[in-house]
């Protein structure tokens, strides 16, 4: 699958901020995230509807949010587009998107959680490498984790191969092996919602990084089973699990089970290595992962995920 890597983020770049999913819970958080970017020397340009609210849980109508996305990519003054936060709503935009806009104007596009929808669709329909990682209203508002911060800016600016992702805790090996493929994945529940839609890139022979938040173990089990069935004919080359950030088990009526037991059972989610414990997901410490770049996942010497090329040009 041919991919396009966006231009590296320049010094004094202009960063566009949009809200493609849910509205801001606290506009002060977005303001603090903007001030963080400005202290680093970046200019910030807000989407016209970044503070809009529609229907209670959407940041504006579908048409407004799609318009902001198109406008930011068309704007020659904007070097990168950051999503303010996640939530829900990106899937509603897909029929409204003109994917030729993103092919003609490839730019850095950053977000995670619900933004997984747009990242996978942009990879499938526009061949664009995007960045699953930190967002202004989430990670930049109140003390960006230093390790995450350093890696975030490096992945957006370095034209050199990014190499092995180094984290303070080792990966856990579920199945041994060594595999290469294009890095894909994101939020599990969002990814599974795209199965059969035509907006999901082929997952066969990829390196799949998966995480989720607030899901009971039985729901994670169900989604992993569905994903395994959907990719049985051509599974991922390797799978690495991030954080699951589960809610208090006492809030669920179904008996609780350690999620790691379920992860260990799903050896049908890849033809090669399966590891867990990647510093990735809904947590302060997290890597920003460039979806679409060539990656290597290996179990030897404690396991590692390596990015074999730069994410920008």
CORQUIFEN-V348567 format. One record per pair of residues at least 4 apart in sequence whose ideal C-beta (glycine too) atoms are under 6 Angstrom apart, sorted by the first residue. I is the first residue (numbers start at 0). GAP is how many residues later the second one is. D is the distance in Angstrom with one decimal. If there is no record, write none. Layout:
i,gap,d
I,GAP,D
I,GAP,D
This chain:
i,gap,d
1,125,5.6
2,124,4.9
2,126,5.5
2,289,4.5
3,102,4.8
3,123,5.2
3,124,5.5
4,124,4.8
4,307,5.6
4,308,4.9
5,100,4.7
5,101,5.1
5,102,4.9
5,306,5.8
7,149,5.3
7,151,5.7
7,304,3.9
8,4,5.1
8,71,5.5
8,99,5.9
8,147,4.5
8,148,5.1
11,29,5.4
12,29,5.5
12,66,3.9
13,29,4.4
13,31,5.7
13,63,5.3
13,64,5.3
13,65,5.4
14,22,5.9
14,27,5.1
14,29,5.5
14,65,5.1
14,67,5.6
15,29,4.9
15,56,3.9
15,62,4.2
15,65,4.7
16,29,5.4
16,33,5.9
16,65,5.2
16,67,5.4
17,29,3.9
17,32,5.9
17,50,4.5
17,51,6.0
17,54,5.9
18,31,4.8
18,40,3.6
18,65,4.9
19,45,5.1
19,49,6.0
19,63,5.8
19,70,5.2
20,65,5.2
20,66,4.1
20,67,5.7
20,68,4.3
20,69,5.4
20,93,4.4
21,35,5.5
21,37,5.8
21,65,2.4
21,66,5.7
22,30,4.3
22,36,4.3
23,6,5.3
28,108,4.7
28,112,4.1
29,54,5.5
29,107,4.6
31,109,4.2
32,103,3.0
32,104,5.4
32,107,4.0
32,108,4.6
33,10,5.0
35,104,4.5
36,5,4.6
36,7,5.5
44,33,6.0
45,4,4.7
46,21,3.5
48,11,4.0
48,15,4.2
48,19,5.4
51,7,5.6
51,8,3.4
51,12,6.0
53,4,4.5
53,6,5.2
53,7,5.0
57,31,4.8
59,4,3.6
59,5,5.1
61,30,4.8
61,31,5.9
64,28,5.9
65,27,4.8
65,30,4.1
66,4,6.0
69,31,5.4
71,6,5.3
71,9,4.6
72,28,5.3
72,29,5.8
72,32,4.7
72,34,5.9
79,27,5.8
79,28,3.6
80,26,5.8
80,28,5.0
81,28,4.8
81,54,5.8
82,28,3.2
82,32,5.0
82,52,5.6
83,52,5.5
83,53,4.6
84,50,5.6
84,52,4.3
84,53,5.6
85,27,3.1
85,28,4.1
85,29,5.7
86,27,5.6
87,26,5.5
89,24,5.1
89,27,3.8
89,28,5.1
90,26,4.9
92,4,6.0
93,27,5.8
93,105,5.6
98,26,4.0
98,27,4.8
101,20,5.7
101,24,4.0
101,26,5.4
102,23,4.8
105,22,5.5
107,48,5.8
108,21,4.4
109,21,4.4
110,4,3.0
110,24,5.7
111,20,4.8
111,21,5.9
112,74,5.4
113,76,5.9
115,70,3.2
115,71,4.5
115,74,4.1
115,75,6.0
116,73,5.6
117,4,5.9
118,11,4.3
118,172,5.4
119,80,5.6
120,4,5.7
120,78,4.2
121,4,4.9
121,6,4.5
121,8,5.6
122,78,5.0
122,168,5.8
122,169,5.1
123,75,5.8
123,77,4.3
128,161,5.5
128,163,3.8
128,182,5.6
129,161,5.4
130,157,5.4
130,159,5.5
131,54,5.4
131,157,4.6
131,159,5.8
132,19,5.8
132,155,2.6
133,5,3.7
133,18,5.1
133,154,6.0
135,4,4.7
136,4,5.9
138,5,5.6
139,4,5.4
143,5,4.2
144,139,4.6
144,140,5.1
147,4,6.0
147,137,5.7
147,138,5.4
150,136,5.7
151,136,4.7
152,4,5.9
153,4,5.1
154,133,5.2
154,135,5.9
154,156,5.5
157,152,5.9
158,151,5.0
159,150,5.8
160,147,5.9
160,148,5.3
160,149,5.9
161,145,3.8
163,140,5.0
163,142,4.4
164,122,5.5
164,140,5.1
166,112,4.2
169,132,4.7
170,104,4.5
170,106,4.8
170,132,3.6
171,104,4.8
171,105,4.8
172,102,5.6
172,126,4.5
172,130,5.4
173,90,5.3
173,100,4.2
174,92,5.4
174,98,6.0
174,99,4.4
175,123,4.2
176,95,4.0
176,96,3.5
176,122,5.9
177,120,4.3
178,58,3.9
178,59,3.8
178,93,3.5
178,94,5.7
178,118,5.4
179,116,4.9
180,24,4.9
180,25,4.6
180,26,4.6
180,56,4.1
181,24,5.2
181,110,5.8
182,24,5.0
182,108,5.8
182,110,5.6
182,112,4.1
183,22,4.6
183,24,5.9
183,107,5.5
184,23,4.8
184,24,3.8
184,25,5.1
185,5,5.6
186,25,5.8
187,22,4.9
187,24,4.4
187,35,5.3
188,23,5.7
188,34,6.0
191,31,4.7
191,34,5.7
191,35,5.8
193,5,5.3
193,6,4.1
194,35,4.9
202,28,5.3
202,33,5.4
203,30,3.0
204,32,4.8
205,30,5.0
206,31,4.9
206,88,4.5
206,90,5.0
207,28,4.1
207,31,4.6
208,31,5.2
208,80,5.7
209,31,5.6
210,31,3.6
210,32,5.4
210,69,5.6
210,70,3.3
211,32,5.7
212,32,4.3
212,69,3.8
213,33,4.9
214,4,4.6
214,5,5.2
215,36,4.5
216,40,4.6
216,42,4.8
216,45,5.9
217,36,5.0
219,39,5.7
220,41,4.7
223,42,4.8
227,40,4.6
227,41,5.3
230,4,4.8
234,35,5.5
234,36,5.1
235,34,4.6
236,35,5.0
237,32,5.1
237,34,4.6
237,35,4.6
237,59,3.7
238,30,4.8
238,31,4.2
238,35,4.8
239,35,4.9
239,38,4.9
239,57,5.7
239,65,5.6
240,22,5.5
240,35,3.9
241,36,4.5
241,38,3.4
241,39,4.0
242,38,3.2
242,40,4.9
243,15,5.1
244,37,4.4
246,4,5.6
248,7,3.6
256,4,5.9
262,13,5.4
269,4,5.3
272,24,5.2
272,26,4.8
274,28,4.8
278,6,5.4
278,7,5.8
278,8,5.5
279,6,5.3
279,7,5.1
289,21,3.4
292,14,5.6
292,16,5.4
292,18,5.3
293,14,4.5
293,15,5.2
294,12,5.5
295,10,4.5
295,12,5.8
296,8,5.4
297,6,5.8
298,4,5.0
